[in-house]
Amino acid sequence: MLGVLRRHLRHDGWTAPRLAEALGIGEATAKRWLVGKGLTLKRLETLAELCGMSISELAREAEQARSGMKRELTLAQERALSADVFLSFLFMTILAGASPQELAEDFELSPSLLDPALAKLERLALIDRLRGNRVRPLVDRNLIFRKLPMRELFEKYLKVQFMTMDFGAPDSTYTSELLKLSDAGAGQLAEMFERLRREAQALGDRDRENSLRPRRWFTMMCAMRPFDTSGVIDSATEFAEG
């Protein structure tokens, strides 16, 4: 857990001097904590919170690191998933923590439909099927899709849900911001997206464990792009001429 914590602290720019200033401790004390000396559970929790993480999230990520779970699919795996949208959907819901029984209930899936798909995911070395109709993913849930097949699948099936979204509808939740950034700043913004994804995953886990209210499936997308100002400038010209 300490190794995972140090990696997240480095990623977020938490050096020993910065930790000392933020926590009101000496720099030497901060350095000792970073190597595990004098690091109580409460102090570990404090450091984790600086990265937007909880103790349980640290433990889960440490366990995944020990298990050697992959964070990137092979081209063959991506091709197999992208060739069948139901197979891909099933895989992503399992990564999100859903059980086969839960999926069968949520989407009214019969065993004749669900079992062959689970068997195929197992043949692709993406899941293990366990006793009691349980499954275990063999891939880290912070999976990175780098290859073309899964990106094409997103383009075809998920992107359209956001592009046709009614942003004025009462149940629409979104935010936007206009920023002027260097390339380094844009990279940091992309890293913030990844941290948000991890926080959303942790929220889903907590909600699964603690919420007594009915839950629905949501899909989330974070995006940024260079701002096309042509329409704005044209409007300004028309305003000046008018």
C-alpha positions as CSV (number, residue, x, y, z in Angstrom):
1,M,0.0,0.0,0.0
2,L,2.8,2.4,0.8
3,G,4.3,1.9,-2.7
4,V,1.0,2.6,-4.3
5,L,0.5,5.7,-2.1
6,R,4.0,7.0,-2.9
7,R,3.3,6.6,-6.6
8,H,0.1,8.6,-6.3
9,L,1.7,11.3,-4.2
10,R,4.5,11.7,-6.8
11,H,2.0,11.8,-9.6
12,D,0.1,14.6,-7.9
13,G,3.2,16.6,-7.1
14,W,3.4,16.0,-3.3
15,T,7.1,16.4,-2.4
16,A,8.3,16.1,1.2
17,P,8.6,20.0,1.5
18,R,5.0,20.4,0.2
19,L,3.7,17.7,2.5
20,A,5.4,19.3,5.4
21,E,3.9,22.7,4.7
22,A,0.4,21.3,4.0
23,L,0.3,19.1,7.1
24,G,2.2,21.4,9.5
25,I,5.0,19.0,10.2
26,G,8.7,19.1,9.7
27,E,10.3,18.1,6.4
28,A,12.2,15.3,8.1
29,T,9.0,13.9,9.5
30,A,7.4,14.0,6.1
31,K,10.3,12.1,4.6
32,R,10.1,9.4,7.4
33,W,6.4,9.0,6.7
34,L,7.1,8.5,3.0
35,V,9.3,5.5,3.8
36,G,6.8,4.1,6.3
37,K,8.5,5.2,9.6
38,G,6.0,6.4,12.2
39,L,3.2,6.0,9.7
40,T,0.1,5.2,11.6
41,L,-3.2,4.2,10.0
42,K,-4.6,7.7,10.7
43,R,-1.5,9.3,9.0
44,L,-1.8,6.9,6.1
45,E,-5.4,7.9,5.7
46,T,-4.4,11.6,5.8
47,L,-1.8,11.1,3.0
48,A,-4.3,9.1,0.9
49,E,-6.8,11.9,1.2
50,L,-4.3,14.3,-0.4
51,C,-4.5,12.1,-3.5
52,G,-8.3,11.9,-3.3
53,M,-8.2,8.3,-2.2
54,S,-9.4,6.2,0.7
55,I,-7.6,3.4,2.6
56,S,-9.9,0.8,1.0
57,E,-9.0,2.2,-2.5
58,L,-5.3,2.0,-1.7
59,A,-5.7,-1.6,-0.5
60,R,-7.6,-2.6,-3.6
61,E,-5.1,-1.0,-5.9
62,A,-2.2,-2.7,-4.0
63,E,-4.0,-6.0,-4.3
64,Q,-4.4,-5.5,-8.0
65,A,-0.7,-4.6,-8.4
66,R,0.3,-7.8,-6.5
67,S,-1.9,-9.9,-8.7
68,G,-0.2,-8.6,-11.8
69,M,-3.5,-7.6,-13.5
70,K,-3.0,-6.2,-17.0
71,R,-3.8,-2.6,-17.8
72,E,-3.9,-3.0,-21.5
73,L,-5.5,-5.6,-23.8
74,T,-3.8,-7.4,-26.6
75,L,-4.9,-6.6,-30.1
76,A,-6.6,-10.0,-30.4
77,Q,-8.6,-9.3,-27.2
78,E,-9.7,-5.9,-28.4
79,R,-10.7,-7.4,-31.8
80,A,-12.7,-10.1,-30.2
81,L,-14.5,-7.6,-27.9
82,S,-15.1,-5.0,-30.6
83,A,-16.6,-7.7,-32.9
84,D,-19.5,-8.2,-30.5
85,V,-21.0,-5.2,-28.7
86,F,-22.8,-7.4,-26.2
87,L,-19.6,-9.2,-25.3
88,S,-17.9,-5.8,-24.8
89,F,-20.7,-4.5,-22.7
90,L,-20.7,-7.5,-20.5
91,F,-16.9,-7.2,-20.0
92,M,-17.2,-3.5,-19.0
93,T,-20.0,-4.2,-16.5
94,I,-18.0,-7.0,-14.9
95,L,-15.1,-4.6,-14.6
96,A,-17.5,-2.2,-12.9
97,G,-18.2,-4.8,-10.2
98,A,-21.4,-6.4,-11.5
99,S,-22.1,-10.0,-10.9
100,P,-23.7,-12.3,-13.6
101,Q,-26.8,-12.6,-11.4
102,E,-27.1,-8.8,-11.2
103,L,-26.7,-8.4,-14.9
104,A,-29.3,-11.2,-15.6
105,E,-31.8,-9.3,-13.4
106,D,-31.0,-5.8,-14.6
107,F,-31.2,-6.6,-18.3
108,E,-33.4,-9.7,-18.3
109,L,-30.7,-12.0,-19.7
110,S,-31.4,-15.7,-19.9
111,P,-28.7,-18.2,-19.0
112,S,-28.7,-19.3,-22.7
113,L,-27.5,-15.8,-23.6
114,L,-25.3,-15.0,-20.7
115,D,-23.4,-18.3,-20.2
116,P,-21.8,-18.5,-23.7
117,A,-20.7,-14.9,-23.4
118,L,-19.1,-15.5,-20.1
119,A,-17.4,-18.6,-21.4
120,K,-16.0,-16.6,-24.3
121,L,-14.6,-13.9,-22.0
122,E,-12.9,-16.7,-20.0
123,R,-11.4,-18.2,-23.2
124,L,-10.1,-14.7,-24.0
125,A,-8.3,-14.6,-20.6
126,L,-10.4,-11.6,-19.5
127,I,-12.2,-13.2,-16.6
128,D,-12.1,-16.3,-14.3
129,R,-15.4,-18.0,-13.7
130,L,-15.7,-19.1,-10.0
131,R,-18.0,-21.3,-8.0
132,G,-21.4,-19.9,-7.1
133,N,-21.9,-18.2,-10.5
134,R,-19.3,-15.6,-9.6
135,V,-16.6,-14.1,-11.9
136,R,-13.3,-12.3,-11.3
137,P,-11.9,-9.9,-13.9
138,L,-8.3,-10.6,-14.9
139,V,-7.8,-7.0,-16.1
140,D,-7.3,-3.9,-14.0
141,R,-10.4,-1.7,-14.0
142,N,-8.3,1.3,-14.9
143,L,-7.9,-0.3,-18.3
144,I,-6.4,1.8,-21.1
145,F,-7.7,1.2,-24.6
146,R,-4.9,2.2,-27.0
147,K,-5.8,0.2,-30.1
148,L,-8.1,0.9,-32.9
149,P,-10.8,-1.8,-32.5
150,M,-12.2,-0.6,-29.1
151,R,-12.0,3.0,-30.2
152,E,-14.1,2.2,-33.2
153,L,-16.6,0.5,-30.9
154,F,-16.8,3.6,-28.8
155,E,-17.3,5.7,-31.9
156,K,-20.2,3.5,-33.1
157,Y,-22.1,2.8,-29.9
158,L,-21.2,5.2,-27.1
159,K,-20.3,8.4,-28.7
160,V,-23.7,8.7,-30.3
161,Q,-25.3,8.7,-26.8
162,F,-23.5,11.8,-25.9
163,M,-23.7,13.5,-29.3
164,T,-27.5,13.1,-29.3
165,M,-27.9,14.0,-25.6
166,D,-30.4,16.7,-24.8
167,F,-28.3,19.0,-22.6
168,G,-31.4,21.0,-21.7
169,A,-33.2,18.0,-20.2
170,P,-33.7,18.1,-16.4
171,D,-31.9,14.8,-15.9
172,S,-28.8,15.9,-17.9
173,T,-25.7,16.5,-15.8
174,Y,-22.7,18.2,-17.4
175,T,-20.1,20.9,-16.9
176,S,-17.9,22.8,-19.3
177,E,-15.1,25.4,-19.0
178,L,-13.0,27.5,-21.3
179,L,-9.3,27.5,-20.5
180,K,-6.1,28.8,-22.0
181,L,-3.4,26.2,-21.3
182,S,0.1,25.2,-22.4
183,D,0.8,21.7,-23.6
184,A,1.9,20.8,-20.1
185,G,-1.3,22.3,-18.6
186,A,-3.4,20.3,-21.1
187,G,-1.5,17.1,-20.0
188,Q,-2.3,17.9,-16.4
189,L,-6.0,18.3,-17.3
190,A,-5.9,14.9,-18.9
191,E,-4.5,13.5,-15.7
192,M,-7.3,15.1,-13.8
193,F,-9.8,13.2,-16.0
194,E,-8.1,10.0,-15.1
195,R,-8.2,10.8,-11.4
196,L,-11.9,11.6,-11.8
197,R,-12.4,8.2,-13.4
198,R,-10.8,6.5,-10.4
199,E,-13.0,8.6,-8.0
200,A,-16.1,7.7,-10.0
201,Q,-15.1,4.0,-9.7
202,A,-14.7,4.3,-5.9
203,L,-18.0,6.1,-5.7
204,G,-19.7,3.2,-7.5
205,D,-18.1,0.8,-5.1
206,R,-19.3,2.7,-2.0
207,D,-22.7,3.2,-3.5
208,R,-23.0,-0.5,-4.2
209,E,-22.1,-1.3,-0.6
210,N,-24.0,1.4,1.2
211,S,-27.0,2.7,-0.8
212,L,-30.4,1.4,0.0
213,R,-32.0,3.2,-2.9
214,P,-32.5,1.7,-6.4
215,R,-29.6,2.1,-8.7
216,R,-29.4,2.7,-12.5
217,W,-26.6,2.3,-15.0
218,F,-24.9,5.5,-16.1
219,T,-22.2,6.2,-18.6
220,M,-19.7,9.0,-18.1
221,M,-17.4,10.7,-20.6
222,C,-14.7,13.4,-19.9
223,A,-13.4,15.2,-23.0
224,M,-11.4,18.2,-24.0
225,R,-10.5,19.6,-27.4
226,P,-9.0,22.8,-29.0
227,F,-11.7,25.5,-29.1
228,D,-12.9,26.3,-32.6
229,T,-13.5,30.1,-32.4
230,S,-14.6,30.6,-36.0
231,G,-18.3,30.8,-35.2
232,V,-17.6,33.2,-32.4
233,I,-15.5,35.5,-34.5
234,D,-18.0,35.4,-37.4
235,S,-20.7,36.4,-34.9
236,A,-18.5,39.3,-33.7
237,T,-18.0,40.5,-37.2
238,E,-21.8,40.4,-37.9
239,F,-22.4,42.3,-34.6
240,A,-20.0,45.0,-35.6
241,E,-21.5,45.4,-39.0
242,G,-25.0,45.4,-37.7
